[in-house]
Amino acid sequence: MLKKGFLKPELSINNLGKRQFWTGIIMGVVASFVLSYFFNYSRESLRSITFMGDPLILTEKEFRLYDLFFAAFSTSLGFGFTINFWLTGRNKIIKKRYLQIFTISNAWFITFVALMIVSRFGSILPITLYTIKGYDNQLDFLHTFWLLLILIPIYVFFAQWNTIRLIFRAKNWVLLSIVFFCITTFYLFETTTADREILNKNYYSVNKEYFNYIDQKFQMAKKYGIVFPASLKQVLQKEYAERTTNLVNALKNAFNKNKIVPLDTLILEEIVIHNLKITNPYSYNQFNDIDKNWPYAFPEQVYCQIQKHDVNSIETKVLFEILHEQASLFTSSKIDWNKWKTYSPYERQKSIFKQNLLYTTKTIQSRLIQVINLLRSEKKYKEYQYLLPVMRFNDKGRQKQIKINIKNGC
């Protein structure tokens, strides 16, 4: 009885030629190494683009998963180079020349199409999405489309075998290639990783004052039984992300209600003021009432909250600290840009923030001065008055002095 495929030669080292076979293996492994290094360092290069806004910061587990994907994908592409070298040139064993050409063309097609797809999708996030103000990782490939990271290398690898089997009887070579694929993948996974700490350390050093302040306030909150989730810390570390601007807006709205603002909200409000967070990166367009551009609780609202608490309560102290942070936005020292290197990134950013406030708000400074002067005149708040600086009105920009009735507003 004739067996299916009896007319096809068996895939073997002798039929391919020893030199052809081993050279193809070496070329495939070398190509895998080159591609794995290329993918890992390209990821870091593209990730550097995201540092112009909210950077793409991955956990160690997420980094390792991407490393594993790049290793597997590089190995599957390297197998395509191996097949192309195996079948290049004349081989008397192969009777059907058109199948040989088809297999070579198919191998090149699968290799380069897969390479282009991964390169395209891998560059969309950092080049396009992460440069958009407000983008907050809505298109999360790792957690939403994680199955693709498994299927793409597997498909590319087995798609190469489909055409080889048109020419040769594979027998046990498929199983052997799977074993070799796994060994090569894990070796690349362990040896071709890029140093991601270069970007991360630079990012944390630039934002050290911001992040240390968050840690300091979170530790203080623990003393009063308040434990903030780790995800909230990540939100506070971002600047333009949707969750961050929504949080700043929600904190501001919490002071609009005629209710006592809880301590956790007060602590978060203090953090966002100190770290110069805003409600919307495009919010400087309120021409009818430009004081709406002020992203925090209004000074008189903070005063009203102080009146609702006992003088010796922790809430009162935090409210005075909030006023202190608000005052520091208008009293921060002007940067001598000829000596800008002598200032910290936080001091430079705060100086720019101050100039923006002078031109995007009108009466906030005047209202803040009146609230501070009123609280400095009340003896019962004597132990907190060191937090309130003596402010002088700065008439630059659009600033305007007005008189408000603070006590009647509460």
TITI-31951 format. One record per residue: x, y, z of N, C-alpha, C in turn; residue in three letters. Coordinates in steps of 0.05 Angstrom, whole numbers, plus 32768, in hexadecimal, padded with zeros to 4 digits. Last residue first. Example, Ala and Ser with C-alpha at 12.3 -4.5 7.8 and 13.67 -1.06 7.14 Angstrom:
<drenses>
81017FD3808E81117FEB808F81028001809DSER81087F8E809C80F67FA6809C81087FBE809CALA
</drenses>
This chain:
<drenses>
7E80865D843D7E80864384497E65863B8453CYS7E7D8691842C7E7C867C84177E7B86608423GLY7E8686B284567E6A86AE844D7E6786998439ASN7EBE86B284577EAF86A5846C7E9286A08465LYS7ECE86D084297ED686B4842D7EC386A68440ILE7EBF86F783F97EB586F384147EB886D6841BASN7EF3871583D37EDF870083D77ED786FF83F4ILE7F0A874283A37F03873F83C07EEE872A83C2LYS7F42873B83767F25873E837C7F21873A839AILE7F73874883467F6C874883627F4E874C8365GLN7F8C871F83127F7A8735831A7F7387328337LYS7FB8870982DF7FB0870982FB7FA087238302GLN7FCC86FA82AF7FB0870382B07FA6870782CCARG800F871082B57FFB870082A77FE0870B82A9GLY801D872B82F78025872282DC800E871282CFLYS8017873B832B800487458317800B873D82FAASP8017871A83658027871B834D801487238336ASN8014872C83A880058728838F8018872D8378PHE8037870683D88033872083CB8026871B83AFARG802D86E08413802C86E283F5802886FF83EDMET804C86BD8443804286D8843E804486DD841FVAL803786788447804A868D8442803C86A9843FPRO8024864A84758018865E8463802C8675845FLEU803B8629849A8037861E847F802D8633846BLEU8038864484C88053864284BC80518637849FTYR8006863C84DB800B865584CB8026865584BFGLN7FF8861484FD7FFA860E84E08003862584CFTYR7FF48629852F80088614852B800B860C850EGLU7FCA864F852A7FE58658852D7FFA86438527LYS7F94864E85257FA3863E85127FC186458513TYR7F7F8670854A7F7C8653854F7F8B8642853CLYS7F8786A485367F9A8699854A7F97867B854ELYS7F8486BB84F67F7586AC850A7F88869D851CGLU7FA486D084CF7F9A86E284E37F8B86D484FASER7FAE86A784AC7FC586B184BC7FBC86C484D2ARG7F7C86A484947F85868E84A67F9D869684B7LEU7F7E86D384767F6986CF848A7F7186BA849ELEU7FA986CB84547FAA86E184677F9586DE847DASN7F9586A084367FAD869C84477FAF86B3845CILE7F6A86B7841C7F6686A0842E7F7D869D8441VAL7F8586DE83FE7F7186E684127F6B86D08426GLN7FA586BF83DC7FB186D283EF7F9E86DA8405ILE7F7D86A483BF7F8F869583D07F9C86A883E5LEU7F6786CE83A17F5686BF83B57F6786B083C9ARG7F9386DC83817F8786EF83937F7686E283A9SER7F9A86AC83647FAF86B683767FA486CA838AGLN7F6A86A883487F718693835B7F86869E836FILE7F5B86CA831F7F5686D3833A7F5F86BF8350THR7F7086B282ED7F6D86CF82F17F6C86D7830FLYS7F99868582C67F86868B82DB7F8586A982E0THR7FBF8684829F7FA78674829A7F93867682B1THR7FEB86A282AF7FDE86A982967FC4869A8290TYR7FFC868C82DE7FF886A982DD7FE986B282C4LEU8002865682D07FEC865F82E17FE7867D82E0LEU8031865882B18018865082A58000865A82B5ASN8056866682D98051867982C38037867282B4GLN8053863782F8804C865183038045866582EDLYS8068861182D5804D860F82DE8042862982E9PHE809D862282D3808D862382BA806F862282C2ILE80AB8617830880AD863282FE809D863682E4SER80A585E08308809385F083198094860D8310LYS80CD85CE82E780B285CA82DF809F85DC82EFGLN80FA85DD830580F685E882EA80D985E682E2ARG80F285BE833280F385DB833580EE85E8831AGLU80F6858A831C80DD8592832980DC85B1832CTYR812B8587830A8115858682F780FA85908303PRO815185B983308147859E832C8131859E8317SER818485E68319816985E18324816185C4831ETYR81B285EB82FE81B485EB831B819A85E68329THR81A585EE82C981B085D582D381B285D482F1LYS8198862382BF8183861082C3818C85F582CETRP81AF865582BB81BA864282CF81A6862B82D4LYS8192866F829881AE866D829181BC865A82A4ASN8161867182AF8165865C829B8181865B8291TRP814F867782ED8163868482DC816B866F82C7ASP810C867383008123866482F78135867782E6ILE80EE868F833980F28690831C810C86838315LYS80D08668836D80E4867A836380E786798345SER808A8667837D80A38659837580B6866C8368SER8059867C8389807186898396808B867B838ETHR8031865F83738033867B836C804C86898376PHE8038862D838A8036862F836D803A864C8363LEU8036863683C08050863183B4805086338396SER7FFF863883C9800F865183CA802A864D83BDALA7FF4860183C57FE8861483B27FF8862E83B2GLN801085EE83F1801885E583D7800C85F883C1GLU7FF38608841A8010860C8417801A860583FBHIS7FC285F184147FC5860E840F7FE28615840BLEU7FD185BD84247FC685C284097FC985DF8402ILE7FDE85C684597FF385BE84467FEA85C18429GLU7FAC85D0846D7FBF85E6846D7FD785DF845APHE7F97859C84667F8B85B384577F9E85CB8457LEU7FB68580848A7FB9857A846D7FAD8591845DVAL7FA3859684BA7FBF859984B37FC385948495LYS7F6E858584B97F7485A284B97F9185A684B0THR7F74854E84BC7F68855A84A47F6F857884A2GLU7F87854584EF7F99854184D97F8F854E84BFILE7F6F8577851E7F6C855F850E7F81855E84F8SER7F6D85A5853D7F83859285417F8285798530ASN7F3E85BF852E7F5785CC852A7F6F85B8852BVAL7F0E8597850B7F1A85A085247F3685AB851EASP7EEE85AF84CE7EFE859C84DE7F0885A984F8HIS7ED585D684B17EC585BE84B77ED485AB84CALYS7EFB85FC84A47EE7860384B87ED685EB84C1GLN7F1585E2847B7F2385E684947F1085EC84ABILE7EF085E784527EF585CC845D7F0485CE8478GLN7EF4861D84487EDB861384537EDF85F7845FCYS7F28861F84337F22862D844C7F0986228459TYR7F20860484037F3285F884177F2D86058433VAL7F00862983EB7EF4860F83F17F0686008406GLN7F23865383E47F0D865783F67EFF863D83FDGLU7F46863C83BC7F4F864383D77F39864683EBPRO7F2A860483987F2E8621839B7F36862883B8PHE7F4F85CA83857F3A85D683957F4085F48398ALA7F6B85CE83417F6985C5835D7F5285D2836CTYR7F7685E483107F6F85C883117F6A85BD832DPRO7F5F861B82EF7F6C861383087F6385F7830FTRP7F3E862682C57F57861882BF7F66861082D8ASN7F18864582DA7F11862982D77F2A861882D0LYS7F29867882D37F30866B82EC7F28864E82EDASP7F14868A82A47F2E867C82A37F36867082BDILE7EDD868C82897EE4868C82A67EFE867C82A8ASP7EE2869382527ECD86A182607ED386A2827EASN7F0D867282437F0F868F823F7EFA869E824FPHE7F2F863D824C7F17864782587F1886668258GLN7F5B8621823C7F4B862E82277F3186388232ASN7F7F85F982527F84861682537F758624823CTYR7F7885C3824E7F6485D2825C7F6885F0825CSER7F95859A82397F8B85AE82267F7785C08233TYR7FA1857882617FB8858582557FAF859B8241PRO7F7A857C829B7F7A8576827E7F9085858271ASN7F87858382D07F70857382C97F6F856B82ACTHR7FCC857782E77FB6858882DC7F9F857682D3ILE7FFE8576831A7FEB856883087FD6857B82FELYS80298583833C802285948325801185868311LEU8035856C836C8040856083548037856D833AASN8017858A83908034858B8392804185818378HIS7FE3857C837E7FEC8598837D800B8599837DILE7FE2854583877FDF854E836B7FE7856C8369VAL7FE9854383C07FFC853783AE7FFA85438392ILE7FBB855C83D37FD5856883D97FEA855D83C6GLU7F95853883C17F94855383B77FAF856183BCGLU7FA2850C83E17FA5850A83C37FA5852683B7LEU7F93852084127FAF8518840D7FB4851783F0ILE7F5C8527840B7F6D853E84117F8A8538840BLEU7F4B84F384037F48850683ED7F5A851F83F2THR7F5584DF84367F6384D3841F7F6284E68407ASP7F3184FD84577F4E850184597F5D84F68441LEU7EF6851884357F05850584457F2385098443PRO7ED58555843C7EE68546842A7EF78532843BVAL7E948560844F7EAF855D84597EBF854B8446ILE7E6D8585841E7E72856E84317E8F856F843ALYS7E5885A083F17E5685AB840C7E5885958421ASN7E84859983BB7E6D859083CA7E6F859B83E6LYS7EB585A883A67E9D85B7839E7E8485B183AFASN7EDC858583B37EDA859D83C47EC285AE83BDPHE7ED7855F838C7ED1855683A77ECE856E83BAALA7EEC8577835E7ECE857683627EC6856E837EASN7F22856C83667F19858783667EFB8588836BLYS7F22853483607F2A8540837A7F21855D837CLEU7F138530832B7F01852583407F088531835BALA7F3F854783117F258553830E7F12854A8324ASN7F668521831F7F6A853D83277F4F854C8326VAL7F5184F483067F5484F483237F568511832DLEU7F54850282D07F3984FD82DC7F3B84FE82FBASN7F8B850382CA7F7B851C82C77F5F851982D3THR7F9584CC82D37FA184E182E37F9184FA82E2THR7F7984B182AB7F7284AB82C77F7E84C182DAARG7F9384C5827D7F7784CB82827F6F84C7829FGLU7FD484E282867FC284CB82827FA684D2828AALA7FFA8508828F7FE5850F827C7FD084F88279TYR801984F182BA8014850E82B87FFB851482A7GLU802384BF82ED801F84C882D2801884E682D2LYS802384B58323803D84B98316803B84C282F9GLN7FEE84AC832E7FFA84C58337801584CA832BLEU7FE8847983197FD9848F830E7FE584AA8315VAL8009845C833C8010845D8320800184748312GLN7FEB8462836B8006846D8369800F8470834CLYS7FBF8444835E7FBC846183617FD7846F8360LEU7FD38410835E7FCB841C83457FC7843A8346SER7FDA840683947FF2840B83847FEB84178369ALA7FAB842983BE7FB3841383AD7FCB841A839CPRO7FB7844583FF7FB0844983E37FBA843283D3PHE7F9D8442843D7FB08433842C7FA68437840FVAL7F988461847A7F918463845E7FA68455844DILE7FA5846584B07F95844E84A77F8B8450848AGLY7FCA848A84BB7FAE849184C27F9B847C84B6TYR7FF8847784A77FF7847C84C47FDB848284CDLYS7FEF847884707FEE845E847E7FEC8462849CLYS7FFA84AD84637FDE84A484637FDB848A8472ALA803284AD8463802384BD8478800684B3847AMET803B848F8436804484858450803584938467GLN802784B18410801A849784138022848B842EPHE804B84DB8414802F84E0841C802084C5841FLYS807A84C38402807984CF841C805C84D28426GLN806C84B483CE8073849F83E2807184AA83FEASP806684E783B7804F84D483B8805484BF83CDILE809984FB83BD8084850883CB806B84F683CDTYR80B684D9839B80BB84D983B880A584E683C8ASN80A184E9836A809B84CE837480A184CC8392PHE80B4851F8365809785198363809184FE8371TYR80EB8518836980DD8529837D80BF8524837CGLU80F784F7833D80FC84EE835880EC84FE836CLYS80F584FB830680DC84FF831580DF84F78332ASN812984F082F6811D850A82EF810585108300VAL812E84BC830A814084D18315813584ED830ESER810884A082EC810484A38309811684B88315TYR812084A482B9810584AE82BE810084B382DBTYR8151848A82C1815184A682B9813584B382BEASN813E845782CC814D846682E1814E848482DALYS81258449829B8115844B82B48124845B82C9ASN814F844982758139845C8273812A845F828DLEU816E8420828E817A843982858165844F8284ILE815283F282968156840382AD8162841E82A5GLU815283D0826B813C83E3826D813F83F68284ARG817F83B58243817F83C1825E816983D68260ASP8163837D8220816F83988220816D83A3823DALA8174833782188163834C8223817283678222THR818B830882068189831F81F38178833581FETHR818B82DC822981A482E8822181A283028211THR815A82C48234816C82C9824A818482DA8243GLU814282C08202813382CD8218814682D5822FPHE816582A081E7816382BC81DF815682CC81F6LEU8158827182028174827B82038174829981FCTYR8123826A81F6812A826F8212814782798215PHE8128826181BE8118827781C98120827E81E5THR8148823381BA8152824D81AF8143826481BBTHR8124820E81D1813F821281DC814A822E81D3ILE80F8821281AE80F5821881CA8110821E81D7CYS81108200817D8103821B817F81018223819CPHE811F81CD8189813481E08184812981FD8186PHE80EB81B7818F80FE81B681A5811481CB81A2VAL80D981C0815B80CB81CC817280DD81CD818AILE80FC81A0813D80FD81BD813980EF81CC8150SER80EC816E814D810781778153810981958151LEU80B8816D813880BC816B815580D88175815DLEU80C68170810180B58184810D80B88185812CVAL80E4814280F780F1815C80F780E081728103TRP80CD811180F280D2811B810E80DF8136810FASN80AF811F80B580B2810A80CA80B7811780E5LYS80AD813C808580BA8147809D80C1813380B2ALA80BA8135804480AC8127805A80BB812E8073ARG80BA8171801B80C7815B802A80B3814D803DPHE80958193800180AD81897FF380B981708000ILE806E81A180238066819C8007807D81907FF8LEU808781AC8052807B819180508070818C8034ARG809381E1804C80A981CE804B809E81B28046ILE806281F98055806C81F88039808381E48037THR805B81F1808C804581EA8079805081E7805DASN8085820880A8808581EB80A3807081E3808FTRP8077823D80AB808E8236809B808E82188094GLN804D823C80CF8047824380B3805E823C80A0ALA8067823380FF805A821C80F28052822280D5PHE807C82678109808D824F81098080823880F9PHE8051828981078067828E80F58078827480F3VAL803182748132802882748116803F82768102TYR8052827E815E804A8263815880418261813BILE805782B7815F806F82A6815A806882898152PRO801D82C28165802D82CC814E804682BB814AILE800882AC8195800182A1817B801382A98164LEU801C82CB81BF802182AE81BE801E82A381A2ILE800C82FE81B5802882FA81BB803082DD81BBLEU7FD582F781B27FE482FC8199800282F7819DLEU7FC582F481E67FC582DB81D77FD582DE81BDLEU7FC4832881F97FDB831782017FDD82FE81F0TRP7FA5835581F47FAB834581DC7FC3833281E1PHE7FA2836A82277F8A836782187F8E83538200THR7FD6836D823C7FC08361824C7FA7835B823CHIS7FF6838082128000836B82237FE9835D8232LEU7FDC83AA81F97FE1839181EA7FE7837A81FDPHE7FAE83D682077FC283C782167FC683AC8209ASP7F98840F81FC7F9E83F881EA7FB583E881F6LEU7F9A843182277F80842582207F84840D820DGLN7FC3844E82407FC68432823A7FAC84238235ASN7FAF8482823E7FB3847582577FB384578254ASP7FB584C282227FB684A5821D7FBE84978237TYR7FBB84F7822E7FA384EA82387FA384CC8233GLY7FDB850B81F47FD5851282107FBB85058218LYS7FFE84DE81CD7FE584EB81D07FE084F181EDILE802A84BF81CC802F84DB81C9801584EB81CATHR8017848B81CE8023849681E7802B84B381E4TYR8005848381987FF2848581AF7FFF849281C8LEU803484888175801A84958171800B8499818ATHR806384718189806584878177804A84968175ILE8054844781AD8065845D81B68065847581A3PRO802B8429818D8027843281A9803A844A81B0LEU8041841D815A8029842E815C8027843A8178ILE806B83F9815C80728416815A80598428815DSER805383C8815C806583CF8172806C83EC8173GLY803883C7812C802883C88145803A83D0815DPHE806683C4810A805283D98108804383DC8122ARG80828397811B808F83B1811B807B83C8811BSER805B836F811180648374812C8072838F812FVAL8057837680D88040837880EA8048837F8106ILE808C836C80C6807F838680C28067838A80D4MET8093833680D580A5834A80DF8098836680DCLEU806B831E80B68069831C80D3807B833280E0ALA8080832A808380658334808B8062833480A9VAL80B1830F808580B1832C808380968338808APHE80A282D8808B80B682E5809C80B38303809CTHR807D82CE8062807582CB807E808882DA8090ILE80A082D78035808782E68039807E82E58057PHE80C882B2803A80CF82CE803B80B682DF8041TRP80A98283803680B98288804E80C082A58051ALA80938289800380818288801A8091828E8034ASN80C282857FE480B2829D7FE480A0829F7FFCSER80D082507FF180E382667FF680D382807FF8ILE80A382347FDD80AA82327FF980BD82498002THR80A482417FA6808D82497FB7809482497FD4PHE80D482297F9780D182467F9580BA82507FA6ILE80C581F47FA180DC81FF7FAE80DB821E7FAEGLN809B81ED7F7E809681EC7F9B80AD81F77FABLEU80B581F17F4D80A282077F54809B82067F72TYR80D381C27F4980E181DC7F4D80CD81F17F57ARG80CF81867F6080BC819A7F5780C881B67F5ELYS80F881687F7580F081637F5980DF817A7F4ELYS812F816A7F9C811581787F99810E81767F7BILE816081537F94814C81447FA3813081507F9FILE818181797F7E817781637F6D816181537F7ALYS817D81BB7F86817E81A37F968171818D7F85ASN819881FC7F7E818F81E47F72819281CC7F85ARG818582327FAD819782237F9B818A820A7F90GLY8167822D7FED8174823E7FD88187822D7FC7THR8154821180168148820B7FFC8154821C7FE6LEU817082228043816F8206803D816782018020TRP81658259804381808250803C818182328035PHE812F825880528137826480398153825C8031ASN8132823F808481248232806E812D823D8053ILE814D826880A28158824D809F814C823E8087THR8129829180A18143829580948150827A808FPHE8101827980C080FB828180A4811582858095GLY811A827780F18114825E80E3810D826380C6PHE811982AC80FF813282A080F8812F828680EAGLY80E382B1810D80ED82BF80F5810882B380ECLEU80E48292813C80D3828A812680DB8297810CSER810882B1815A810F8295815380FE828B813CTHR80EB82E08161810582E18152810D82C58149SER80C182CD818080BB82D8816580D582D98154PHE80DB82BE81AF80CD82AA819F80C882B48183ALA80F182F081BE810282D981BA80F582C481A9ALA80C3831081C380D7831781AF80EA830081A9PHE80AA82F481EE809D82F681D480B282FD81BEPHE80D082FD821780CA82E2820E80BC82E281F2LEU80CC8334821C80E68328821580E2830C820AASP80988339822D809F8344821380BA8338820ATYR809F8321825F808C8315824C8092831F8230LEU80C38344827880CB8328827280B9831B825EARG80A38372827D80BC8372826D80C483568265PHE807D835F82A0807583678285808D83688273GLU809C835782CE808E834082C28086834682A5LYS80AD838B82D980C1837782D280B4835F82C5GLU808083B982B9808983AA82D0809E839682C7THR808E83F38290808483D88294808F83CC82AELEU807B8430827B808B84238290807E84088295ILE807A845E824D80728442824F808584348263LEU806F84A18268807F848B825C80728470825FPRO804B84D68254804A84C18268805884A8825DASP807A84F5822B806184F8823A806084E58251GLY80AB84E8821C80A4850482178089850A8225MET80B184B3822180B984C3823880B584E18233PHE80A6849981F28090849D8204809784AF821CTHR80D8849281DC80C784A681D080B084AD81E3ILE80EC846681F780F8848081FD80E6849781F2SER80D3843C81DD80CA844481F880D4845F8200ARG80F2843781B080D7844181AD80CB844A81C8LEU8120842281C98121843B81BA8106844881B6SER810C83F381E08116840881F28118842381E3GLU80FE83D881B180E983DE81C580F283F481D8ARG812F83D38199811B83E4818C810583EB81A0SER814683AE81BB815183C981BB813E83DD81ADTYR8125838281AE8128838B81CA813283A881CBASN812B837C81768111838081828113838C819EPHE816383738172815683898164813C83908171PHE816B8343818E8177835C8197816A8375818BTYR814C8323816C8144832681888151833F8194SER81688327813B814D8331813D81448336815ALEU8199830E81498199832A8140817D83368143VAL818782DB8158819582EC816B819383098163PHE817182CA8126816082CC813E816D82DE8154SER819E82CA8105818882DD8100817682E08118ALA81B982A0811E81C582BB811E81AF82D08119VAL819582768113819B827D812F81A782998130VAL8197827680DA817E827A80E8818282838105GLY81CD826A80D081C2828480C781A8828A80D6MET81D0823680E681E0824C80F281D5826880EAILE81AD821B80C481A7821C80E081B6823480EDILE81C88222809381AD822D809681A6823080B4GLY81F68205809D81F88222809881DD8230809CTHR81E081D280A181EC81DF80B981F081FD80B5TRP81CC81CB806B81BB81C7808381C781D7809BPHE81F681D3804881DE81E3804581CD81E2805FGLN821981AB8059822181C8805B820981DA805AARG81FA817D804F82048184806A820B81A1806DLYS81BE817B802C81DB8180802A81E5818A8046GLY818B8169802B81908186802881AD818D8023LEU81948133802F8185813D80188188815B8015ASN81B18130806081BD8127804781AF8133802EASN818C8141808581A58151808181B2814A8067ILE8148813D806C815F8133807B817881458075SER8108812E805C811981448065813081398076LEU80FF810180258100810680428112811D8049GLU80DA81127FEA80F281097FF880F0810F8016PRO809A80FA7FD580AA81107FE080C381057FEELYS807D80CD7FC9808D80D97FB3809F80EF7FBDLEU806080C17FF5807780AF7FEF808980BB7FD9PHE803480DB8009804D80E98009806580D88001GLY801480A38025801180BF801C802C80CD801ELYS802A8063800E802680768023802480928018LYS800C802C7FEE801C80447FEC801580578003LEU80117FE88000800080008000801280198000MET
</drenses>
